Amino acid sequence: MRRGLQILRWQSRKITLAPVMLVVCLVLTVPQNGGGQTLQTVNMAIPSKSFQMVIYPLAQQKGYMKEEGIDLRVIYIAPVTSIQAMLGGDVQFTGAGSSALVSIARANAPLKVIVSTNDRVLQWLLTHPNITNPKELKSKRIPTTGVASIATFMLKQILAKHGLDASKDVIYLDPGTNNQLPALLAGTMDAAVLSVEQRYVGLDKGMREMFFFGNEVKNSWGTLGTTDKLIKENPKLVSAYVRATIKALRYLRQDKEGAIAALIKFSGVSRQQASRLYDDLMPTFSRSGAVDEEAQRNDLNIVRQVVNSNDTVPTAKAYDFSFALEADQQLNKTGWKP
């Protein structure tokens, strides 16, 4: 799940993304095949070049999208903007599924999360090496991705589990985007909530890993969102898109060298870093593209805290994993392999 707190006025007029795309977006396209098949153009918004997002350009590069009749265009857009674009009809899918959940809880937006690439949260708490156990975090300063972000509420749950008063015993600070690690390394902060890439830098600089969130809480990660309208009006497209995604997810697990090469091309990381990411993170990838109802409820409980609401959002309003589960069953039945 990712940070997403801005209110979405999804009832407003359709949003045009052309200026945004011209200035800040990179679009990857593949031409139609030579056999005359007409491919349907589909726009997919990706918030970052993180490992779990590689499956979408990978699905295009390996021909899985083409097999399903799709010409995929991967567009890099900030999470909230991608939700607005999707509701406006300019984008069909977004990798910012947690922002979709926030929109559902806050504004009753007509959205669904339909795939979760990971069943473990890819966030870490690193501390200075002199802090050796959770109790020593008392009165310490911890920069997060935002004092009211999803990661912060997850951290509060983790700290409470380890015997701290999560609301009083530590000081949560927002140093600004991507400034958590510099603040930790500079010594102005005692611990920090970090992404996987930041974690590697911190560990290499001698910081201590206190928590891997994926071992402490049961939530989803790397979620794919779409609109209720698309599900209702074009379920065949949704099915085809999800099936291509599950194929790419299987390829990622099956072919380490191919996955590493795709990640290097996608993210621009070194081979050493790509190999490190693969070895560390592959166990967190779901096999079917779905998570169970407990994880779904936990997600929505965190989101409820983020939006400061007492209302409980039913899982059926926020999730529809039927496409992922059906695609997984179909591929099993036909014996499909990468």
C-alpha positions in Angstrom: 0.0 0.0 0.0 1.2 3.5 -0.7 0.6 6.9 0.7 -2.5 8.7 -0.5 -4.4 11.3 1.5 -5.7 13.9 -0.9 -9.5 14.1 -1.3 -10.7 13.0 -4.7 -13.6 14.8 -6.2 -14.4 11.9 -8.6 -17.8 13.4 -9.4 -16.2 16.3 -11.2 -15.7 16.7 -14.9 -13.4 14.4 -17.0 -9.7 15.2 -16.5 -7.5 15.6 -19.5 -4.0 14.2 -19.0 -2.4 15.3 -22.3 -0.3 18.1 -20.8 0.8 16.0 -17.9 1.9 13.2 -20.3 3.8 15.5 -22.5 5.8 17.0 -19.5 6.3 14.2 -17.0 5.2 10.8 -18.4 7.1 8.2 -20.3 4.9 6.0 -22.5 6.0 2.6 -23.6 4.2 1.2 -26.7 4.3 -1.9 -28.8 2.9 -1.8 -32.3 0.1 -4.1 -33.4 1.2 -7.5 -34.7 1.8 -8.3 -38.3 -1.1 -10.8 -38.4 -3.7 -8.1 -38.6 -5.0 -8.5 -35.1 -6.5 -5.3 -33.8 -5.1 -4.6 -30.3 -7.0 -2.5 -27.8 -5.0 0.3 -26.4 -4.9 0.3 -22.6 -3.3 2.9 -20.4 -1.7 1.7 -17.1 -0.6 4.3 -14.6 2.5 3.4 -12.5 3.5 5.5 -9.6 7.2 4.4 -9.4 9.8 2.1 -10.9 9.7 -0.2 -8.0 10.3 -4.0 -8.3 6.6 -5.0 -8.0 5.7 -2.7 -10.9 8.0 -4.4 -13.3 5.4 -7.0 -14.1 3.4 -4.7 -16.3 6.0 -3.6 -18.8 7.3 -7.2 -18.5 3.8 -8.5 -19.5 4.1 -6.3 -22.6 7.7 -7.2 -23.5 7.0 -10.9 -23.2 4.0 -10.7 -25.4 1.4 -11.6 -22.8 -0.6 -8.4 -23.3 -0.5 -9.0 -27.0 -1.7 -12.5 -26.6 -4.7 -11.1 -24.7 -5.4 -8.5 -27.5 -4.0 -5.5 -25.6 -1.6 -2.8 -26.6 -0.4 -1.6 -23.2 0.9 1.9 -22.6 2.7 2.3 -19.3 2.5 5.9 -18.0 4.3 7.2 -15.0 1.9 9.4 -12.9 1.7 10.3 -9.2 -0.8 8.1 -7.3 -3.5 10.7 -6.7 -3.3 12.0 -10.2 -3.6 8.5 -11.5 -6.8 7.9 -9.6 -8.3 11.1 -11.0 -7.2 10.1 -14.5 -8.8 6.7 -14.1 -12.0 8.1 -12.9 -11.9 10.5 -15.9 -11.5 7.7 -18.3 -8.0 8.6 -19.5 -6.4 5.6 -17.7 -7.9 2.1 -17.3 -5.7 0.7 -14.5 -3.4 2.1 -11.8 -0.7 0.6 -9.7 -1.7 3.0 -6.9 -4.2 0.6 -5.4 -3.9 1.9 -1.9 -4.8 5.4 -3.1 -7.9 3.8 -4.6 -8.8 2.4 -1.2 -8.4 5.8 0.4 -10.7 7.3 -2.3 -13.3 4.6 -1.6 -13.2 5.2 2.2 -13.1 9.0 2.0 -15.2 9.8 -1.1 -17.1 6.6 -1.9 -15.3 6.5 -5.2 -16.5 3.8 -7.6 -13.2 1.8 -7.6 -11.9 -1.7 -7.0 -8.6 -3.3 -6.2 -8.4 -6.3 -8.4 -4.8 -7.6 -8.1 -2.2 -7.7 -5.3 1.2 -8.6 -6.5 2.6 -9.0 -2.9 1.0 -10.4 0.3 3.6 -8.7 2.5 4.3 -5.0 3.1 7.6 -3.8 1.6 8.5 -1.3 4.3 11.2 -1.4 6.9 12.1 0.4 10.1 15.9 1.0 10.4 17.5 2.5 13.5 20.9 3.7 14.6 23.1 0.7 15.6 23.0 1.6 19.3 19.2 0.9 19.4 19.0 -2.9 19.8 15.3 -3.6 20.7 11.9 -2.0 20.2 11.6 -0.8 23.8 14.6 1.5 23.2 12.5 3.4 20.7 10.7 5.2 23.5 11.0 9.0 23.2 12.8 8.5 19.8 12.2 10.6 16.7 11.0 8.6 13.7 10.6 10.2 10.2 7.9 8.5 8.2 6.2 8.9 4.8 3.8 11.3 6.6 2.4 11.5 10.1 -1.0 10.4 8.8 0.2 8.0 6.2 -0.6 4.3 5.8 3.0 3.4 6.8 2.7 5.4 10.0 -0.4 3.7 11.1 1.1 0.3 10.3 4.1 1.3 12.4 1.9 2.2 15.3 0.3 -1.2 15.2 3.8 -2.8 15.2 5.0 -0.7 18.1 1.9 -1.5 20.1 2.5 -5.2 19.5 6.0 -4.8 21.0 4.7 -3.1 24.2 5.0 0.6 23.4 2.2 3.2 23.6 2.3 3.9 19.9 0.6 7.3 20.3 2.8 8.7 23.1 6.1 6.8 23.3 7.6 7.9 20.0 7.7 11.1 18.0 6.6 10.8 14.4 7.9 13.4 11.9 7.5 14.1 8.2 10.8 15.4 6.8 9.5 15.5 3.3 9.5 13.1 0.4 12.5 10.7 0.4 14.2 12.6 3.2 13.8 9.9 5.9 17.0 8.2 5.1 19.2 11.3 4.9 17.8 12.4 8.3 18.6 9.0 9.8 22.2 9.0 8.4 22.8 12.6 9.4 22.0 11.7 13.0 19.1 14.1 13.3 16.6 11.2 13.6 16.8 8.0 15.6 15.0 5.6 13.2 13.2 5.8 9.9 10.5 4.1 7.8 12.2 3.1 4.6 11.5 1.6 1.2 13.5 -1.4 0.0 16.0 0.7 -2.0 16.5 3.1 1.0 16.9 0.1 3.3 19.9 -1.2 1.3 21.6 2.1 1.6 20.9 2.3 5.3 22.2 -1.2 6.0 25.3 -0.6 3.9 25.9 2.5 6.0 25.8 0.5 9.2 22.1 1.1 10.3 20.2 -1.7 12.1 17.1 -3.3 10.8 14.5 -3.3 13.6 11.4 -4.3 11.7 10.4 -5.7 8.3 6.7 -4.7 8.2 5.9 -7.8 6.1 6.8 -9.9 9.1 4.8 -7.8 11.6 1.5 -7.0 9.9 -0.7 -8.8 7.4 -1.6 -6.4 4.6 -1.4 -6.3 0.9 1.2 -4.5 -1.3 1.6 -3.7 -5.0 -2.1 -3.4 -5.6 -3.8 -2.8 -9.0 -6.9 -0.7 -9.2 -9.6 0.0 -11.8 -13.1 1.4 -11.9 -16.4 -0.2 -11.2 -17.5 1.2 -14.6 -14.8 -0.8 -16.5 -15.6 -3.9 -14.6 -19.3 -3.6 -15.4 -19.0 -2.4 -19.0 -16.0 -4.4 -20.2 -15.3 -7.4 -18.0 -13.6 -9.2 -20.9 -10.9 -6.5 -21.0 -10.4 -6.7 -17.3 -10.1 -10.5 -17.5 -7.6 -10.3 -20.3 -5.5 -7.6 -18.5 -5.4 -9.6 -15.3 -4.6 -12.8 -17.1 -1.6 -11.2 -18.8 -0.6 -9.8 -15.4 -0.7 -13.2 -13.7 1.3 -14.7 -16.6 4.0 -12.0 -15.9 3.8 -12.8 -12.2 4.5 -16.4 -13.0 7.3 -15.6 -15.3 8.9 -13.4 -12.6 8.9 -16.3 -10.3 10.1 -18.9 -12.8 12.9 -17.1 -14.6 15.3 -15.3 -12.3 17.7 -14.1 -15.1 14.9 -12.9 -17.2 13.3 -11.0 -14.3 16.6 -9.4 -13.4 17.2 -8.3 -17.0 13.7 -6.8 -17.1 14.2 -5.0 -13.8 17.5 -3.5 -15.0 15.8 -2.2 -18.1 12.8 -0.9 -16.2 14.4 0.7 -13.1 17.9 1.4 -14.3 19.5 -0.3 -11.3 22.8 -2.2 -11.4 22.8 -6.0 -12.0 24.0 -6.5 -8.4 21.1 -4.4 -7.0 18.6 -6.2 -9.3 19.8 -9.6 -8.1 19.7 -8.4 -4.5 16.1 -7.2 -4.9 15.0 -10.4 -6.6 16.5 -12.7 -3.9 15.0 -10.6 -1.1 11.6 -9.8 -2.5 10.5 -12.8 -4.5 9.1 -14.6 -1.4 6.7 -11.7 -0.9 5.0 -12.1 -4.3 1.6 -13.7 -4.2 1.0 -16.8 -6.4 -2.5 -16.0 -7.5 -2.5 -12.2 -7.5 -4.9 -12.1 -4.6 -4.8 -11.8 -0.8 -7.2 -13.3 1.7 -10.1 -11.5 3.5 -8.1 -11.0 6.7 -5.5 -9.0 4.7 -8.3 -7.1 3.0 -9.9 -6.2 6.3 -6.5 -5.1 7.7 -6.0 -2.9 4.7 -9.3 -1.2 5.2 -8.8 -0.8 8.9 -5.6 1.1 8.2 -7.3 3.2 5.6 -10.1 4.0 8.0 -7.5 5.4 10.4 -5.9 7.4 7.6 -9.1 9.1 6.7 -10.2 9.4 10.3 -13.5 7.7 9.8 -15.6 5.5 12.1 -17.3 3.9 9.1 -16.3 0.4 8.1 -15.9 -0.2 4.3 -17.1 -3.7 3.4 -14.4 -5.7 1.6 -16.8 -6.4 -1.3 -17.0 -2.7 -2.0 -13.2 -2.3 -2.2 -11.9 -5.5 -3.6 -12.7 -7.9 -6.5 -10.1 -10.6 -6.8 -12.4 -12.8 -8.9 -10.5 -11.9 -12.1 -7.2 -12.9 -10.6 -8.5 -16.1 -9.1 -10.2 -17.1 -12.3 -7.0 -16.3 -14.3 -4.9 -18.4 -12.0 -7.4 -21.3 -12.3 -7.5 -21.1 -16.1 -3.7 -21.1 -16.4 -3.5 -24.1 -14.0 -6.1 -25.9 -16.0 -4.4 -25.4 -19.3 -1.0 -26.1 -17.8 0.4 -22.7 -19.0 4.0 -22.1 -18.2 6.3 -19.1 -19.1 
